[in-house]
Amino acid sequence: MNDKGSSKMTRYEELAGKTAVIPGGATLIGAEIAVAFAEQGCNVVIADIDVMGGEAAAQRCGANALFVETDVTDDSAIDRCIAQALARFERIDFLINVATSYLDDGLATPRATWLKALDIGLVGGAIFAQKLRDQLATHKGAIVNFSSISAHRAQAGRFVYPAIKAAVAQLTRSQALEFAPLGVRVNAVAPGWTWSNVIAALSGNDRPKADRVGGPFHMPGRIADAEEIAGAVLFLCSDAARFVTGAELPVDGGYLALGPEQTGNPIAALIAP
């Protein structure tokens, strides 16, 4: 567990019996969020194009979980997902927009790739929120979007992903204002480096390597576990966060608080004899 202490989640009794829809729920992060909601007694709907991963995630969640193969760039697929969720659980309280795209060739990214990535990582979640407006309003629910530290820092060779995440952060603020009269809160989490599908792939599924490379950019000296992101999502959906809306919550181990000096002390080096 990488020296993070107890992994036991805080209990939020008010979440029991409610339903969370999780586009991108088959990913490492999405699956941990699904499990976290299920452990709170929630019904969970995993919406993803990854059939094998989605079914495995639903199985981890137990009897009160449903996987619906869903392409977030297809409005009819979103409609089918919502219809199946309501047919099974009769209500939808939470929308957790995890789905994103890592399509990014920096300056060389062609228009078609830009549009595809934006459709997956920004527009899909916005359409889900649009279509769930009445359900969320009826049950005074919440939306949690996924921004990123990448929304706030220039990153070499990356144009598309940071732009998407910056757009998600702004969308969150606009949605929060729009949904507030309906009693629905909208927030975002901004994770730092997290053990996720993309980090696992880039590192050759080598978690110690990921910690060695990413650790210096985070105050705890390691990257995050997906369940740590899940804990923040649960909090934002709970009554403990009932006066929190329009916020972007960093779950980044201090990444954004560190300046370009990172963990070193150049002043000490400067004054040393």
N, C-alpha and C positions, 0 to 999 in steps of 0.2 A: 504493500500500500504506500510505499515511498515516504514513510515517516510523516504521515499527515494526521495521525491520531485515529480516533474511532470513526468508522464509516457509517455509524448508525444515524439515520435521518431523523430530523425533528418531526414529531407527530403533529399533524394539523387535522384535528377531528372533523372540522367543517368541510373538508374535501371529500369525505366518504360519500359514496353514492352519486357523485357528480361524474361528468364525462369529459375527457380531454381528447381532442383530435390533434394528432401530431404528424403533419406533413414532414417527411424526412425521418420518420421514426425507425427506419431500418438501419440507419447509420450507427456507428458506435455511440455517439453522443445521443442521438434520438432514442436508441434502444434503452439507454440508461435512464433517460427521462421517462420513458414509458414504464419501466420497472418501478421507478420511484413513485409515480402516480398510482400504479397498481398496488403498491405496498401501503398506500394511504387509504385504500378501499375505493379508489376511483375505477370507473370504466375507462378503457383506453382504446382508441381507434388509431391504428398505425397506417398512415397513408404514404405509400412509396412505390416507385417503379421496380424496386428490387424485391422480387417475389420470394426468393429463397431467404433473404435477410429479414424481410418483413414477417414471414411466417415463423421464423425462428424467434424473432423478438416477441411476437404475440404469444408464442408458447411459453416463453420465460415469464410473461405477465400473468398467466393462469387463465381461469375460466372467463373472467370479465374483460377479455381483450378480443379485438377484431382487427384483422388485417384486410385492407382493401387496396388492391393494386391501383395506384393513382399517379397519373402524369400531371404535375401541377401546371403544365403549360396548356392543358386541354380543359376548357370550361365544362364540357360534358362529363369528363372524368371526375372533376371536382363535384359536380352535381350528383353523380352516382355515389361517390364516397359519402357525401352528406346524407343522401337518402338511405343508404345502408346503415349508417351510424344511427340515424333516428329510428329506423325500423327495429334495430337491435336494442338500443338503450333509451329511446324516447326523448332524450334531451342532450344538448351539447352546451357545456359551460365554459370550456377553455379551448383556445386555439394556440398551439405552440408551433411557430413557424421555424422549423429547423432546416428545411430543404434549402440547398444552395448549390452553386456551381463553382468549380475551380478552373473552368476554361479561361485561360489567360496567357497570351503570348506577348504581354507588355505592349510596347510601341507597335509591334508587328501584327497585333490582333486585327483580323479582318472584320468588316461590318457584320457579317452573318454570325460570327462567334460572339461579338458584343451583344447582338440582339437575343441570341439563344441564351446566353448567360444571364442577361437581365430578366428574361422571361422566367427562368428557373428561380433565380435568387431573389428577385424583387417582386415581379408582377404576380407570380403564382400565389405568394402569401397575401398580397393585397386583394386578390380576387377571392381567396378563401375567406378573408375577413368581411368582404362585401357581402358574400353569399350567406355568411353566418350571423349577419347583423341582428336579425330578429330573434334568433335563438339565444344569442349572447345577451341581448337586452332583456329578454323574458326572464333569464336566470341570473341576471346581474353578474355576468361572468368576467373573464379577463382574457387578454391576448398577450402573449410574450413572443416578441420577435427576436431574431438573432442578428445582432450587429457583430462587431469584432474590434479588437485593438487595431486591426488593419484600416479601420475607418478613420483613424486619427494620426497615423504615421506614414510618411513616405517609405516605400519598400522597393528595393532595387528589382527591376524587371517585372514589377506587378502593376498593372493598370486596372484591369477589369474587376478583380475581386475586391480591392479596397474601395473602388467606386461604388460597387453594389452595396457594400456594408455601410458606407457613408449615407447612401440613399435610404437604406433601411432605418438608420438612426433618425433621419428626418421624417420618413414616413411614420415612424412611431410617434413622434411629437404631434404630427398632424392628425393621426388617428386618435390619439388620446383626447385632443380637443373635440373631435367630431363625435366620439363615443361617450364622452363624459355625461352629457344630458340623459343618456340611456342607462346610466349606472354601470357602465363597463369601463374597466381600467385597461390601459395599454402601456406596456413597458417593453424594454429590450434588455437583454444581457449582452455584454461585450467580453467574450472569453479571450484570454491570452492563449499561448500555445497549449493545446490540449491533446491528450492521446486520443486521436480520432482517425477516421478512415484515411485522410490525406497524410497525416504524420506517420501513421503506420506504414503506408505505401512508400513514402519518401525515405524512411529509415530502414526499409527492408524488414519491417515488423520487429525492430530492435528498440525496445523501450529504454534500456540503459543508454543507448546512443542518443535517443531523442532528449533524454534528461541532460546528458553531457553538453549537447549542442544548444538546446533551448534554455537550460537552467540559468546561465549567466544573465539572461534578460528578465529574470523573475526573482524577486527577493527571497523566496524560499529555496532557490537553487535547483528547482526542478520544474517540469511542466505540470499542468493540471490533469487530474483524472476526470473522466466524463461524469462520474457520479457527483463530483464537486460542482459542476455546472448544473446538474439536475437539482441539487439542493437549492440553488439560487432561483431556479424556475419555480419550484414548489413555493418558496417564500413569496414570490411576486404574485402567485395565484391565491395565496392564503389571506385570511383576515388580518394577519400580522402586517400586511402591506396595504391595508384598506385605504390609506391616504397617500399612496404612492402611485402616480400615473404620469406619463410623459417622460419617464426617467430612462436613462441608459446605465445599467448597473455593471461596472467592471467586475469581472470575475477572472482576474488576470495576474494574481500573485504580485501585484505592484508594478507590472510592466509599464503602464502608462505614467506612473509616478516617477520612474527612473528617467533621467535625462540621457543625453548622449554619452555622459561619463560612465553610465551603467554602474557597476558595483566597484569600480576602481576609485581611487582618490588622487586625481591629478594634482590637487593643491599640495597634498603632502609630498608628492614627488617633486613639485616645483620648488618647495622651500628646503628640501633635503640638501645637505652639503654635497 
